[in-house]
Amino acid sequence: MAISVLLADDQPLVRAGLRTILASQEDIAVVGEAPDGEQAVALASRLRPDVVLMDVRMPVLDGIEATRRLTRGGLPGRVLILTTYELDEYVFDALSAGASGFLLKHARPEDLIQGVRVVAAGDSLLAPSVTRRLIEEFGRRPAPAARPPEALATLTDREVEVLRLIARGLTNAEIAARLHVSETTVKTHVGHVLDKLELRDRVQAVILAYEAALVRPGA
């Protein structure tokens, strides 16, 4: 069954380019287009796509608030943010709102295709450099009161260690090298962490680790 995708961008040429790229793949189908965040939310609620490609800056309702409404509304689809700049000041807020990752608009067509597949499969699309940007952003923001979720107590010592390393921006390969285990073992630990903490992906894991004070910026 093809991955259904909704395009949300206020520029018709951008939407046309995205549609052309994605339509070239047999396993991906573009099911709708929205020129603003409000229509994106309405269409996503009706069409229930697997993935929403969401621009950040749009009229009527921006991509951040649209993402927040979609994720809080309990829709099964996942949001992949589209942005012009890697250091876009709104990327952090979009990820905090529940997005599963982001892509640069000047990314290669094959990266766009792979990104849609990765997010549709339930993984997050977040490069280590972006994770580190999230960490820097946490360092600039006032620290919230540390209230570790009760579910943290269900993690093993090794799983807590893996969570801390995820929050430091390490990839699975880097974590494997640090812990002297196989990458497959790390993937298993990551899966257990996400399941026990009821998190969608690594993005939420990074945010939770900092909000629970498991790690601190600059430490």
Contacts in CASP RR format, 6 or more apart in sequence:
PFRMAT RR
TARGET T0000
AUTHOR 0000-0000-0000
METHOD contacts of the structure
MODEL  1
MAISVLLADDQPLVRAGLRTILASQEDIAVVGEAPDGEQAVALASRLRPD
VVLMDVRMPVLDGIEATRRLTRGGLPGRVLILTTYELDEYVFDALSAGAS
GFLLKHARPEDLIQGVRVVAAGDSLLAPSVTRRLIEEFGRRPAPAARPPE
ALATLTDREVEVLRLIARGLTNAEIAARLHVSETTVKTHVGHVLDKLELR
DRVQAVILAYEAALVRPGA
2 26 0 8 1.000
2 27 0 8 1.000
2 28 0 8 1.000
2 29 0 8 1.000
3 27 0 8 1.000
3 28 0 8 1.000
3 29 0 8 1.000
3 50 0 8 1.000
3 51 0 8 1.000
3 116 0 8 1.000
3 117 0 8 1.000
3 120 0 8 1.000
4 29 0 8 1.000
4 31 0 8 1.000
4 47 0 8 1.000
4 48 0 8 1.000
4 49 0 8 1.000
4 50 0 8 1.000
4 51 0 8 1.000
5 22 0 8 1.000
5 28 0 8 1.000
5 29 0 8 1.000
5 30 0 8 1.000
5 31 0 8 1.000
5 32 0 8 1.000
5 49 0 8 1.000
5 50 0 8 1.000
5 51 0 8 1.000
5 52 0 8 1.000
5 53 0 8 1.000
5 116 0 8 1.000
6 30 0 8 1.000
6 31 0 8 1.000
6 32 0 8 1.000
6 33 0 8 1.000
6 34 0 8 1.000
6 40 0 8 1.000
6 43 0 8 1.000
6 44 0 8 1.000
6 47 0 8 1.000
6 49 0 8 1.000
6 51 0 8 1.000
6 52 0 8 1.000
6 53 0 8 1.000
7 15 0 8 1.000
7 18 0 8 1.000
7 19 0 8 1.000
7 30 0 8 1.000
7 32 0 8 1.000
7 33 0 8 1.000
7 34 0 8 1.000
7 53 0 8 1.000
8 33 0 8 1.000
8 34 0 8 1.000
8 36 0 8 1.000
8 37 0 8 1.000
8 39 0 8 1.000
8 40 0 8 1.000
8 52 0 8 1.000
8 53 0 8 1.000
8 54 0 8 1.000
8 55 0 8 1.000
8 58 0 8 1.000
8 63 0 8 1.000
8 66 0 8 1.000
9 15 0 8 1.000
9 18 0 8 1.000
9 33 0 8 1.000
9 34 0 8 1.000
9 35 0 8 1.000
9 53 0 8 1.000
9 55 0 8 1.000
9 58 0 8 1.000
9 82 0 8 1.000
10 35 0 8 1.000
10 36 0 8 1.000
10 55 0 8 1.000
10 57 0 8 1.000
10 58 0 8 1.000
10 59 0 8 1.000
11 55 0 8 1.000
12 35 0 8 1.000
14 55 0 8 1.000
14 105 0 8 1.000
15 33 0 8 1.000
15 35 0 8 1.000
18 30 0 8 1.000
18 53 0 8 1.000
18 112 0 8 1.000
19 30 0 8 1.000
19 33 0 8 1.000
21 109 0 8 1.000
21 112 0 8 1.000
21 113 0 8 1.000
22 28 0 8 1.000
22 29 0 8 1.000
22 30 0 8 1.000
22 112 0 8 1.000
22 113 0 8 1.000
22 116 0 8 1.000
23 29 0 8 1.000
23 30 0 8 1.000
25 113 0 8 1.000
27 117 0 8 1.000
28 113 0 8 1.000
28 116 0 8 1.000
28 117 0 8 1.000
31 47 0 8 1.000
31 49 0 8 1.000
32 43 0 8 1.000
32 47 0 8 1.000
32 49 0 8 1.000
34 40 0 8 1.000
34 42 0 8 1.000
34 43 0 8 1.000
35 58 0 8 1.000
35 59 0 8 1.000
36 58 0 8 1.000
36 59 0 8 1.000
36 60 0 8 1.000
36 61 0 8 1.000
37 54 0 8 1.000
37 58 0 8 1.000
37 60 0 8 1.000
37 61 0 8 1.000
37 62 0 8 1.000
37 63 0 8 1.000
37 65 0 8 1.000
37 66 0 8 1.000
38 60 0 8 1.000
38 61 0 8 1.000
38 66 0 8 1.000
39 60 0 8 1.000
40 52 0 8 1.000
40 54 0 8 1.000
40 58 0 8 1.000
40 61 0 8 1.000
40 63 0 8 1.000
40 66 0 8 1.000
40 70 0 8 1.000
41 61 0 8 1.000
41 66 0 8 1.000
41 69 0 8 1.000
41 70 0 8 1.000
44 52 0 8 1.000
44 70 0 8 1.000
44 75 0 8 1.000
44 77 0 8 1.000
45 75 0 8 1.000
48 75 0 8 1.000
48 76 0 8 1.000
48 77 0 8 1.000
49 77 0 8 1.000
50 76 0 8 1.000
50 77 0 8 1.000
50 78 0 8 1.000
50 120 0 8 1.000
51 77 0 8 1.000
51 78 0 8 1.000
51 79 0 8 1.000
51 80 0 8 1.000
51 116 0 8 1.000
51 119 0 8 1.000
51 120 0 8 1.000
52 70 0 8 1.000
52 77 0 8 1.000
52 78 0 8 1.000
52 79 0 8 1.000
52 80 0 8 1.000
53 80 0 8 1.000
53 82 0 8 1.000
53 103 0 8 1.000
53 116 0 8 1.000
54 63 0 8 1.000
54 66 0 8 1.000
54 67 0 8 1.000
54 79 0 8 1.000
54 80 0 8 1.000
54 81 0 8 1.000
54 82 0 8 1.000
54 94 0 8 1.000
54 99 0 8 1.000
55 63 0 8 1.000
55 81 0 8 1.000
55 82 0 8 1.000
55 83 0 8 1.000
56 62 0 8 1.000
56 63 0 8 1.000
56 64 0 8 1.000
56 81 0 8 1.000
56 82 0 8 1.000
56 83 0 8 1.000
56 88 0 8 1.000
56 90 0 8 1.000
56 91 0 8 1.000
56 94 0 8 1.000
57 63 0 8 1.000
57 90 0 8 1.000
58 66 0 8 1.000
62 90 0 8 1.000
63 81 0 8 1.000
63 94 0 8 1.000
64 90 0 8 1.000
64 93 0 8 1.000
64 94 0 8 1.000
64 97 0 8 1.000
65 97 0 8 1.000
67 79 0 8 1.000
67 81 0 8 1.000
67 94 0 8 1.000
67 97 0 8 1.000
67 98 0 8 1.000
67 99 0 8 1.000
68 97 0 8 1.000
68 98 0 8 1.000
70 77 0 8 1.000
70 79 0 8 1.000
71 79 0 8 1.000
71 97 0 8 1.000
71 98 0 8 1.000
71 99 0 8 1.000
78 100 0 8 1.000
78 119 0 8 1.000
78 120 0 8 1.000
78 122 0 8 1.000
78 200 0 8 1.000
79 94 0 8 1.000
79 98 0 8 1.000
79 99 0 8 1.000
79 100 0 8 1.000
79 101 0 8 1.000
80 99 0 8 1.000
80 100 0 8 1.000
80 101 0 8 1.000
80 102 0 8 1.000
80 103 0 8 1.000
80 115 0 8 1.000
80 116 0 8 1.000
80 119 0 8 1.000
80 125 0 8 1.000
81 91 0 8 1.000
81 94 0 8 1.000
81 95 0 8 1.000
81 99 0 8 1.000
81 101 0 8 1.000
81 102 0 8 1.000
81 103 0 8 1.000
82 102 0 8 1.000
82 103 0 8 1.000
82 104 0 8 1.000
82 105 0 8 1.000
83 90 0 8 1.000
83 91 0 8 1.000
83 102 0 8 1.000
83 103 0 8 1.000
83 104 0 8 1.000
83 105 0 8 1.000
84 104 0 8 1.000
84 105 0 8 1.000
84 106 0 8 1.000
85 104 0 8 1.000
86 104 0 8 1.000
86 129 0 8 1.000
86 130 0 8 1.000
86 133 0 8 1.000
87 133 0 8 1.000
91 102 0 8 1.000
91 130 0 8 1.000
91 133 0 8 1.000
92 133 0 8 1.000
92 134 0 8 1.000
92 137 0 8 1.000
94 102 0 8 1.000
95 101 0 8 1.000
95 102 0 8 1.000
95 126 0 8 1.000
95 134 0 8 1.000
95 203 0 8 1.000
95 207 0 8 1.000
96 207 0 8 1.000
98 200 0 8 1.000
98 203 0 8 1.000
98 204 0 8 1.000
99 203 0 8 1.000
100 119 0 8 1.000
100 122 0 8 1.000
100 123 0 8 1.000
100 124 0 8 1.000
100 125 0 8 1.000
100 200 0 8 1.000
100 201 0 8 1.000
100 203 0 8 1.000
101 119 0 8 1.000
101 124 0 8 1.000
101 125 0 8 1.000
101 126 0 8 1.000
101 130 0 8 1.000
101 201 0 8 1.000
101 203 0 8 1.000
102 125 0 8 1.000
102 126 0 8 1.000
102 130 0 8 1.000
103 111 0 8 1.000
103 112 0 8 1.000
103 115 0 8 1.000
103 125 0 8 1.000
115 125 0 8 1.000
118 124 0 8 1.000
118 125 0 8 1.000
119 125 0 8 1.000
122 200 0 8 1.000
122 201 0 8 1.000
123 201 0 8 1.000
123 202 0 8 1.000
124 200 0 8 1.000
124 201 0 8 1.000
124 202 0 8 1.000
124 203 0 8 1.000
126 201 0 8 1.000
126 202 0 8 1.000
126 203 0 8 1.000
128 169 0 8 1.000
128 170 0 8 1.000
128 171 0 8 1.000
128 174 0 8 1.000
131 166 0 8 1.000
131 169 0 8 1.000
131 202 0 8 1.000
131 206 0 8 1.000
132 169 0 8 1.000
134 203 0 8 1.000
134 206 0 8 1.000
134 207 0 8 1.000
135 167 0 8 1.000
135 168 0 8 1.000
135 169 0 8 1.000
135 206 0 8 1.000
135 210 0 8 1.000
135 217 0 8 1.000
136 217 0 8 1.000
138 210 0 8 1.000
138 217 0 8 1.000
139 217 0 8 1.000
139 218 0 8 1.000
143 213 0 8 1.000
143 216 0 8 1.000
144 211 0 8 1.000
146 211 0 8 1.000
146 212 0 8 1.000
146 213 0 8 1.000
147 211 0 8 1.000
147 212 0 8 1.000
148 212 0 8 1.000
148 213 0 8 1.000
148 214 0 8 1.000
149 197 0 8 1.000
149 208 0 8 1.000
149 212 0 8 1.000
151 196 0 8 1.000
151 197 0 8 1.000
151 198 0 8 1.000
152 160 0 8 1.000
152 197 0 8 1.000
152 212 0 8 1.000
152 214 0 8 1.000
154 196 0 8 1.000
155 163 0 8 1.000
155 192 0 8 1.000
155 193 0 8 1.000
155 196 0 8 1.000
155 197 0 8 1.000
156 192 0 8 1.000
158 179 0 8 1.000
158 189 0 8 1.000
159 189 0 8 1.000
159 192 0 8 1.000
159 193 0 8 1.000
159 196 0 8 1.000
160 214 0 8 1.000
161 179 0 8 1.000
162 175 0 8 1.000
162 179 0 8 1.000
162 186 0 8 1.000
162 189 0 8 1.000
162 190 0 8 1.000
162 193 0 8 1.000
163 193 0 8 1.000
163 205 0 8 1.000
163 209 0 8 1.000
163 214 0 8 1.000
164 209 0 8 1.000
164 214 0 8 1.000
164 215 0 8 1.000
165 174 0 8 1.000
165 175 0 8 1.000
165 178 0 8 1.000
165 179 0 8 1.000
166 175 0 8 1.000
166 190 0 8 1.000
166 193 0 8 1.000
166 202 0 8 1.000
166 205 0 8 1.000
166 206 0 8 1.000
166 209 0 8 1.000
167 205 0 8 1.000
167 206 0 8 1.000
167 209 0 8 1.000
167 210 0 8 1.000
167 214 0 8 1.000
167 215 0 8 1.000
168 215 0 8 1.000
169 206 0 8 1.000
170 178 0 8 1.000
172 183 0 8 1.000
172 186 0 8 1.000
172 187 0 8 1.000
172 190 0 8 1.000
173 183 0 8 1.000
175 186 0 8 1.000
176 182 0 8 1.000
176 183 0 8 1.000
176 185 0 8 1.000
176 186 0 8 1.000
179 186 0 8 1.000
190 202 0 8 1.000
190 205 0 8 1.000
193 199 0 8 1.000
193 205 0 8 1.000
194 200 0 8 1.000
194 201 0 8 1.000
194 202 0 8 1.000
194 205 0 8 1.000
197 205 0 8 1.000
197 208 0 8 1.000
199 205 0 8 1.000
199 208 0 8 1.000
209 215 0 8 1.000
210 216 0 8 1.000
210 217 0 8 1.000
END
